[in-house]
């Protein structure tokens, strides 16, 4: 990941390969921010006139590159659109994040970049820093010399007058820690399933978590059998690569509350015997995006030393068809003791989550949140960029929704209609693993709710759409794994810690 630092130097005087300034979108064309005006005053041609001539409008994430001139030390001036300002409040944090990300992403191949975007408040410093770091990301592990794209920006200098401000420095540190966790989650999601079996995912969690100061426990197949984790074992029994359950924990001496995170970790989902169509399998390396998110989030929480106790559970398995795979009509005895009739082996994520949720509830957390690439129905309802959030507590659902919006991880609250619970009935077991087709994301949440202990406030994030970007990059979001939910979970921990 790129390094980042604060500088009080004038934007034109910072030594960098490129300097980035922002412009807003106004009724008469681009509106220069303070950074853009400073560059113009340093001898660059009248920016507003040049930008209008080049067709630039200042709309959000629009990037225009201009050769530097005058006394500007950088070779290139990059002008990035911020969209419309919000009155005296200036530009929203998410607009700054996306602009910074779009700029650093467009500058891949340059070693150093100076950002002279609005960064005169602590919130603005944090937003610009986070967006810039997230935009400076590429997954290059499997690229050979002949096909390697330009390397991401290596060093970022953020121009701000707050260089001596303790809160601004803390915001910069937070941005570094959170961005590192997001990029770690992205790397996991982008890793081919041939190199990320359940044991590999567990090992990655162990290594990353211990570096952050976490305690890590991994249950292998033998321990899962001894513990009675029927859902995790059933999903993984068709693969030669056996399942695991990872428990990570962070404790703080001043903590008054405890949070539990649970993340779906299907390292590859073929659908099992209820086989997916071939095209639908291509992106199924992303089916462990929830596990990647909770691993990244708790590691960031530990590195930030937040005064809240947190456990993260990552049940992980590979869902494959074989002579040993679970069959439609099999009945499983779950960790909680409930029995489940498997009607569709491609509804496997809820089975491993159910075991982990039941186990997490035994430790009586104040709040439990699961994150999972759970249903295509959520994508049908909300598209590729919005997660669904459901909960057994209205206040918690609202809280998570608002935190997601604040961090830039868009979410939408969804109901759990009680009438859909009837469709989960089984004639031979306590319940079935799927209900009726319509409202599939909602009935999936109702299934999970059955494994949440009474008194535990629980929220479910269906991140099936945003976890993997199949389209073109935008803002600070790359093509491929996005690391979605990491930032919302960290923000929730901060919110709980603050009381």
C-alpha positions as CSV (number, residue, x, y, z in Angstrom):
1,X,0.0,0.0,0.0
2,X,1.1,3.6,-0.7
3,X,2.7,5.7,2.1
4,X,1.0,9.0,3.0
5,X,2.1,12.1,4.8
6,X,0.9,15.6,5.6
7,X,2.6,18.8,4.3
8,X,1.9,22.4,4.9
9,X,3.9,23.4,1.8
10,X,2.2,25.2,-1.0
11,X,0.8,22.8,-3.6
12,X,3.0,24.2,-6.3
13,X,6.1,23.6,-4.1
14,X,5.7,19.9,-3.2
15,X,8.1,17.7,-5.0
16,X,6.0,15.0,-6.7
17,X,5.4,13.5,-10.2
18,X,1.9,15.0,-10.2
19,X,-0.2,17.4,-8.2
20,X,-3.9,16.9,-7.8
21,X,-6.4,19.8,-7.3
22,X,-10.2,19.8,-7.2
23,X,-12.9,21.6,-9.0
24,X,-16.6,21.7,-8.3
25,X,-19.5,21.7,-10.7
26,X,-21.2,25.0,-11.1
27,X,-23.9,26.5,-13.3
28,X,-21.3,28.3,-15.4
29,X,-18.7,25.5,-15.4
30,X,-15.9,24.3,-13.2
31,X,-15.6,26.0,-9.8
32,X,-12.0,26.2,-8.5
33,X,-11.2,25.1,-5.0
34,X,-8.4,26.8,-2.9
35,X,-5.9,24.2,-4.1
36,X,-6.8,24.9,-7.8
37,X,-6.5,28.6,-7.3
38,X,-3.1,28.3,-5.7
39,X,-1.8,26.3,-8.6
40,X,-3.3,28.9,-11.0
41,X,-1.5,31.6,-9.1
42,X,1.8,29.8,-9.4
43,X,1.8,30.3,-13.1
44,X,-0.5,27.6,-14.6
45,X,-2.8,29.1,-17.3
46,X,-6.2,30.1,-16.1
47,X,-7.6,26.8,-15.1
48,X,-11.3,27.5,-15.4
49,X,-10.9,28.7,-19.0
50,X,-8.6,25.8,-19.9
51,X,-10.9,23.3,-18.4
52,X,-14.0,24.7,-20.1
53,X,-12.1,24.6,-23.4
54,X,-11.2,20.9,-22.8
55,X,-14.9,20.1,-22.0
56,X,-14.4,19.5,-18.3
57,X,-17.4,20.2,-16.1
58,X,-16.3,19.5,-12.6
59,X,-18.7,16.6,-12.2
60,X,-17.8,14.0,-9.6
61,X,-14.7,11.9,-10.4
62,X,-14.0,13.5,-13.7
63,X,-10.2,13.5,-14.3
64,X,-8.4,16.0,-16.5
65,X,-4.6,16.1,-16.9
66,X,-2.8,19.4,-17.8
67,X,1.0,19.9,-18.3
68,X,2.3,21.9,-15.5
69,X,4.0,25.3,-16.1
70,X,5.2,28.3,-14.2
71,X,6.7,27.5,-10.8
72,X,4.9,24.3,-10.2
73,X,7.4,21.5,-9.3
74,X,5.2,18.6,-10.5
75,X,5.3,17.7,-14.2
76,X,1.5,17.3,-14.4
77,X,-1.5,19.0,-12.8
78,X,-4.4,16.6,-12.4
79,X,-7.8,18.3,-12.0
80,X,-10.5,16.0,-10.4
81,X,-14.2,16.8,-10.2
82,X,-15.9,17.0,-6.9
83,X,-19.5,17.5,-8.1
84,X,-21.7,20.2,-6.6
85,X,-20.8,21.7,-3.3
86,X,-23.2,21.4,-0.4
87,X,-23.5,25.1,0.4
88,X,-21.3,26.4,3.2
89,X,-20.6,22.8,4.3
90,X,-18.4,22.4,1.2
91,X,-18.0,19.0,-0.3
92,X,-19.3,15.8,1.4
93,X,-16.7,13.4,2.7
94,X,-17.7,10.7,0.2
95,X,-17.2,13.1,-2.7
96,X,-13.7,13.8,-1.4
97,X,-13.0,10.1,-0.9
98,X,-14.1,9.3,-4.5
99,X,-12.3,12.2,-6.0
100,X,-9.0,11.4,-4.3
101,X,-9.4,7.7,-5.3
102,X,-10.2,8.5,-8.9
103,X,-7.1,10.8,-9.0
104,X,-4.6,8.3,-7.5
105,X,-6.1,5.5,-9.6
106,X,-5.6,7.5,-12.8
107,X,-2.0,8.2,-11.8
108,X,-0.8,4.6,-11.7
109,X,2.8,4.5,-13.0
110,X,3.8,7.6,-11.0
111,X,5.8,7.1,-7.9
112,X,4.7,10.2,-6.0
113,X,1.6,12.4,-5.9
114,X,0.7,15.5,-4.0
115,X,-3.0,16.1,-3.2
116,X,-4.2,19.7,-2.8
117,X,-7.9,18.8,-2.4
118,X,-10.0,20.4,0.3
119,X,-8.4,19.2,3.6
120,X,-8.8,21.9,6.1
121,X,-10.9,20.0,8.7
122,X,-10.1,16.7,10.4
123,X,-13.0,15.0,8.6
124,X,-11.7,16.2,5.2
125,X,-8.1,15.0,6.0
126,X,-9.5,11.6,6.9
127,X,-11.7,11.4,3.8
128,X,-9.1,12.5,1.3
129,X,-6.4,10.2,2.8
130,X,-8.7,7.2,2.8
131,X,-9.9,7.7,-0.7
132,X,-6.4,8.3,-2.0
133,X,-5.0,5.1,-0.4
134,X,-7.9,3.0,-1.5
135,X,-7.5,4.3,-5.1
136,X,-3.8,3.5,-5.1
137,X,-4.5,-0.3,-5.3
138,X,-3.7,-3.0,-7.9
139,X,-3.7,-6.8,-7.6
140,X,-0.5,-7.8,-9.4
141,X,0.4,-11.2,-7.9
142,X,-0.1,-13.2,-11.0
143,X,1.1,-10.6,-13.6
144,X,4.2,-11.4,-15.6
145,X,6.7,-8.8,-16.8
146,X,5.1,-8.8,-20.3
147,X,1.6,-8.0,-19.1
148,X,2.1,-6.0,-15.8
149,X,0.0,-2.8,-15.8
150,X,1.5,0.3,-14.2
151,X,2.2,0.0,-10.5
152,X,0.0,2.0,-8.2
153,X,1.2,5.3,-6.7
154,X,3.8,4.6,-4.1
155,X,3.9,7.9,-2.0
156,X,1.2,10.4,-1.4
157,X,1.6,13.9,0.1
158,X,-1.6,15.5,1.5
159,X,-1.4,19.3,1.5
160,X,-3.1,20.7,4.5
161,X,-2.6,23.4,7.1
162,X,-3.3,20.9,9.9
163,X,0.1,19.3,9.9
164,X,0.5,20.1,13.6
165,X,-3.0,19.1,14.6
166,X,-3.1,16.0,16.8
167,X,-6.6,15.0,15.6
168,X,-5.6,15.4,12.0
169,X,-2.6,13.1,12.5
170,X,-4.9,10.6,14.2
171,X,-7.3,10.8,11.2
172,X,-4.4,10.1,8.8
173,X,-3.3,7.1,10.9
174,X,-6.9,5.8,11.0
175,X,-7.1,6.1,7.2
176,X,-3.8,4.1,6.8
177,X,-5.0,1.4,9.1
178,X,-8.5,1.0,7.6
179,X,-7.2,1.2,4.0
180,X,-4.7,-1.5,4.8
181,X,-7.5,-3.7,6.1
182,X,-9.6,-3.1,3.1
183,X,-6.8,-3.8,0.7
184,X,-6.0,-7.0,2.6
185,X,-9.6,-8.1,2.2
186,X,-9.4,-7.2,-1.5
187,X,-6.3,-9.3,-2.0
188,X,-8.1,-12.3,-0.4
189,X,-11.1,-11.9,-2.6
190,X,-9.0,-11.6,-5.7
191,X,-6.9,-14.7,-4.9
192,X,-7.8,-17.6,-7.2
193,X,-9.6,-20.5,-5.4
194,X,-6.7,-22.8,-6.4
195,X,-4.5,-20.8,-4.0
196,X,-7.1,-20.0,-1.3
197,X,-8.6,-23.2,0.2
198,X,-10.2,-23.0,3.6
199,X,-6.9,-23.9,5.3
200,X,-5.2,-21.0,3.4
201,X,-7.9,-18.5,4.4
202,X,-7.5,-19.6,8.0
203,X,-3.7,-19.2,7.8
204,X,-4.0,-15.8,6.2
205,X,-6.4,-14.7,9.0
206,X,-3.9,-16.1,11.6
207,X,-0.9,-14.3,10.1
208,X,-2.7,-10.9,9.6
209,X,-4.5,-11.1,12.9
210,X,-1.5,-11.9,15.1
211,X,0.4,-9.1,13.6
212,X,-2.4,-6.8,14.7
213,X,-2.3,-8.2,18.3
214,X,-5.2,-10.6,18.1
215,X,-5.7,-14.0,19.6
216,X,-6.5,-16.5,16.9
217,X,-8.0,-20.0,17.2
218,X,-8.6,-22.3,14.2
219,X,-10.8,-25.4,14.4
220,X,-9.9,-28.1,11.8
221,X,-12.2,-30.8,10.6
222,X,-11.5,-33.0,13.6
223,X,-12.4,-30.2,16.0
224,X,-15.5,-29.3,14.0
225,X,-16.7,-32.9,14.2
226,X,-16.1,-33.0,17.9
227,X,-17.9,-29.7,18.4
228,X,-20.9,-30.7,16.4
229,X,-20.7,-28.1,13.6
230,X,-23.0,-29.9,11.3
231,X,-23.6,-27.1,8.9
232,X,-20.0,-26.3,8.2
233,X,-19.1,-29.9,7.9
234,X,-21.9,-30.7,5.5
235,X,-21.0,-27.9,3.1
236,X,-17.3,-28.9,3.1
237,X,-17.7,-32.6,2.9
238,X,-17.8,-32.7,-0.9
239,X,-14.3,-31.2,-1.2
240,X,-10.9,-32.6,-0.7
241,X,-10.0,-29.3,1.0
242,X,-11.6,-29.6,4.4
243,X,-13.4,-26.8,6.2
244,X,-12.2,-24.6,9.1
245,X,-13.7,-22.2,11.6
246,X,-11.6,-19.3,12.6
247,X,-12.1,-17.3,15.8
248,X,-10.3,-14.0,16.3
249,X,-10.5,-11.9,19.4
250,X,-9.6,-8.4,20.6
251,X,-10.0,-7.4,24.2
252,X,-9.4,-4.0,25.7
253,X,-9.1,-3.3,29.5
254,X,-11.5,-0.3,29.3
255,X,-14.1,-2.0,27.2
256,X,-17.7,-2.0,28.4
257,X,-19.3,-3.6,25.3
258,X,-18.7,-6.7,23.2
259,X,-19.3,-7.1,19.5
260,X,-19.3,-10.3,17.4
261,X,-18.7,-10.3,13.7
262,X,-19.4,-13.4,11.6
263,X,-18.3,-13.6,7.9
264,X,-19.2,-16.1,5.2
265,X,-16.1,-17.8,4.0
266,X,-16.9,-20.0,1.0
267,X,-13.6,-20.1,-0.8
268,X,-15.3,-21.4,-4.0
269,X,-18.9,-22.1,-4.6
270,X,-19.8,-24.5,-7.4
271,X,-23.3,-24.9,-6.0
272,X,-22.5,-28.4,-4.9
273,X,-24.8,-31.0,-6.4
274,X,-27.3,-28.2,-7.1
275,X,-24.7,-27.1,-9.6
276,X,-24.5,-23.5,-10.8
277,X,-24.4,-22.6,-14.5
278,X,-20.9,-22.4,-15.7
279,X,-20.9,-18.6,-16.2
280,X,-22.2,-18.1,-12.7
281,X,-19.1,-19.8,-11.2
282,X,-16.6,-17.4,-12.7
283,X,-16.8,-14.9,-9.9
284,X,-17.4,-17.4,-7.1
285,X,-13.9,-16.9,-5.7
286,X,-15.6,-13.8,-4.1
287,X,-17.9,-16.0,-2.0
288,X,-15.6,-15.5,1.0
289,X,-15.9,-11.7,0.9
290,X,-17.8,-11.7,4.2
291,X,-15.0,-13.6,5.9
292,X,-12.4,-11.3,4.4
293,X,-14.3,-8.3,5.7
294,X,-14.6,-9.4,9.3
295,X,-10.9,-10.5,9.3
296,X,-9.9,-7.1,8.0
297,X,-12.2,-5.2,10.3
298,X,-11.2,-6.8,13.6
299,X,-7.5,-6.5,12.7
300,X,-8.0,-2.7,12.0
301,X,-9.9,-2.4,15.3
302,X,-7.0,-4.0,17.2
303,X,-4.4,-1.8,15.5
304,X,-6.5,1.3,16.4
305,X,-6.8,0.0,19.9
306,X,-10.5,0.7,20.2
307,X,-11.9,0.3,23.7
308,X,-14.4,-2.4,22.8
309,X,-14.2,-6.2,22.9
310,X,-14.6,-7.8,19.6
311,X,-14.7,-11.4,18.3
312,X,-14.7,-12.3,14.6
313,X,-15.8,-15.7,13.4
314,X,-14.9,-16.9,9.9
315,X,-16.5,-20.3,9.0
316,X,-14.9,-21.4,5.8
317,X,-15.5,-24.3,3.4
318,X,-15.3,-25.1,-0.3
319,X,-18.7,-26.1,-1.8
320,X,-18.0,-28.8,-4.4
321,X,-19.9,-31.7,-6.0
322,X,-18.5,-35.2,-5.5
323,X,-19.4,-38.6,-4.3
324,X,-19.1,-37.4,-0.7
325,X,-21.0,-34.1,-1.2
326,X,-24.2,-33.4,0.7
327,X,-27.4,-34.2,-1.2
328,X,-30.7,-32.4,-1.6
329,X,-33.0,-33.9,1.0
330,X,-30.2,-34.6,3.5
331,X,-31.0,-33.6,7.1
332,X,-28.3,-31.9,9.1
333,X,-28.0,-31.4,12.8
334,X,-26.6,-28.0,13.3
335,X,-24.3,-26.7,16.1
336,X,-27.3,-25.3,17.9
337,X,-29.1,-28.6,17.9
338,X,-31.7,-27.6,15.3
339,X,-32.2,-29.9,12.3
340,X,-32.2,-28.6,8.8
341,X,-33.4,-30.3,5.6
342,X,-31.2,-29.3,2.7
343,X,-33.4,-28.7,-0.3
344,X,-30.7,-26.9,-2.3
345,X,-27.0,-27.3,-1.8
346,X,-26.4,-23.9,-3.4
347,X,-27.9,-22.3,-0.4
348,X,-24.8,-23.3,1.6
349,X,-23.7,-19.9,3.0
350,X,-26.5,-19.8,5.5
351,X,-25.6,-23.2,6.8
352,X,-22.0,-22.3,7.7
353,X,-23.1,-18.9,9.0
354,X,-25.8,-20.5,11.2
355,X,-23.2,-22.7,13.0
356,X,-20.9,-19.7,13.6
357,X,-23.7,-17.4,14.7
358,X,-24.9,-20.0,17.2
359,X,-21.4,-20.4,18.6
360,X,-20.8,-16.6,18.7
361,X,-24.1,-16.1,20.7
362,X,-22.8,-18.4,23.4
363,X,-20.4,-15.6,24.4
364,X,-23.3,-13.2,24.9
365,X,-22.2,-10.3,22.7
366,X,-24.1,-7.0,23.0
367,X,-24.2,-6.8,19.2
368,X,-23.7,-9.4,16.5
369,X,-23.3,-8.5,12.8
370,X,-22.8,-11.0,10.0
371,X,-21.6,-10.1,6.5
372,X,-22.1,-12.5,3.6
373,X,-22.3,-12.7,-0.2
374,X,-25.5,-14.5,0.5
375,X,-28.1,-14.2,-2.2
376,X,-28.6,-13.2,-5.8
377,X,-32.0,-11.9,-4.7
378,X,-30.3,-9.0,-2.9
379,X,-28.6,-8.1,-6.2
380,X,-31.9,-8.3,-8.1
381,X,-33.4,-5.9,-5.5
382,X,-30.5,-3.5,-5.0
383,X,-28.0,-3.8,-7.8
384,X,-24.3,-4.1,-7.7
385,X,-23.4,-1.2,-5.4
386,X,-25.8,-1.5,-2.5
387,X,-25.9,-4.0,0.3
388,X,-29.0,-5.1,2.1
389,X,-29.2,-4.7,5.9
390,X,-31.7,-6.6,8.0
391,X,-32.0,-6.9,11.8
392,X,-34.0,-8.2,14.7
393,X,-33.7,-4.7,16.2
394,X,-34.9,-1.6,14.4
395,X,-32.5,0.8,16.1
396,X,-29.5,-1.4,15.2
397,X,-30.7,-1.7,11.6
398,X,-30.9,2.1,11.4
399,X,-27.5,2.5,13.1
400,X,-25.8,0.2,10.7
401,X,-27.5,1.7,7.7
402,X,-26.4,5.2,8.7
403,X,-22.9,4.1,9.4
404,X,-22.7,2.5,6.0
405,X,-23.9,5.6,4.3
406,X,-21.4,7.7,6.3
407,X,-18.4,5.5,5.3
408,X,-19.4,5.4,1.7
409,X,-20.5,1.7,1.8
410,X,-24.1,2.2,0.6
411,X,-26.7,0.1,2.3
412,X,-30.5,-0.2,2.3
413,X,-32.7,-1.4,5.2
414,X,-34.9,-4.4,4.3
415,X,-37.7,-6.1,6.2
416,X,-38.0,-9.7,7.4
417,X,-41.7,-10.4,6.8
418,X,-43.0,-13.0,9.2
419,X,-45.2,-14.7,6.5
420,X,-42.0,-15.8,4.7
421,X,-41.0,-17.8,7.7
422,X,-43.7,-20.4,6.8
423,X,-41.9,-21.1,3.5
424,X,-38.9,-22.4,5.5
425,X,-41.0,-25.2,7.0
426,X,-39.9,-28.8,6.4
427,X,-42.0,-32.0,6.6
428,X,-39.1,-34.0,8.1
429,X,-36.9,-31.5,10.0
430,X,-37.1,-28.3,12.1
431,X,-36.8,-26.2,9.0
432,X,-35.5,-26.2,5.4
433,X,-32.6,-24.3,4.1
434,X,-34.6,-22.4,1.5
435,X,-38.0,-20.9,1.2
436,X,-40.0,-19.6,-1.7
437,X,-38.2,-18.0,-4.5
438,X,-39.7,-14.5,-4.1
439,X,-38.1,-12.5,-1.4
440,X,-35.2,-14.9,-1.3
441,X,-32.8,-12.4,0.5
442,X,-35.5,-11.9,3.1
443,X,-36.2,-15.5,3.8
444,X,-32.4,-16.2,4.0
445,X,-32.2,-13.6,6.8
446,X,-35.2,-15.2,8.5
447,X,-33.3,-18.5,8.3
448,X,-30.2,-17.0,10.0
449,X,-32.4,-15.3,12.7
450,X,-33.4,-18.8,13.9
451,X,-29.8,-19.3,15.2
452,X,-29.5,-16.0,17.0
453,X,-30.0,-16.4,20.8
454,X,-32.8,-14.5,22.5
455,X,-31.6,-11.1,23.8
456,X,-28.7,-10.7,21.2
457,X,-29.1,-7.7,18.9
458,X,-28.2,-8.9,15.4
459,X,-27.8,-7.4,12.0
460,X,-27.3,-9.2,8.7
461,X,-25.5,-7.6,5.8
462,X,-26.1,-9.2,2.4
463,X,-23.1,-7.9,0.4
464,X,-23.6,-10.1,-2.7
465,X,-23.6,-7.1,-5.1
466,X,-20.9,-4.7,-3.8
467,X,-18.3,-7.4,-2.7
468,X,-17.0,-7.9,-6.3
469,X,-17.0,-5.2,-9.0
470,X,-17.3,-6.9,-12.4
471,X,-17.5,-3.5,-14.2
472,X,-15.0,-0.8,-14.7
473,X,-13.3,0.9,-11.7
474,X,-14.9,4.0,-10.2
475,X,-13.8,6.4,-7.5
476,X,-11.6,4.4,-5.1
477,X,-13.2,1.1,-6.1
478,X,-11.1,-1.2,-8.3
479,X,-12.3,-3.9,-10.6
480,X,-12.6,-7.2,-8.7
481,X,-12.6,-7.5,-4.9
482,X,-13.7,-4.3,-3.2
483,X,-13.2,-5.1,0.5
484,X,-16.8,-3.9,1.2
485,X,-18.1,-3.9,4.8
486,X,-14.7,-3.5,6.4
487,X,-15.2,0.3,6.9
488,X,-18.7,-0.1,8.2
489,X,-17.7,-2.7,10.7
490,X,-14.9,-0.5,12.0
491,X,-17.2,2.5,12.2
492,X,-19.7,0.3,14.2
493,X,-16.9,-0.6,16.7
494,X,-16.0,3.1,17.0
495,X,-19.6,3.9,17.6
496,X,-20.1,1.2,20.2
497,X,-16.9,2.2,21.9
498,X,-18.0,5.8,22.1
499,X,-21.2,4.7,23.9
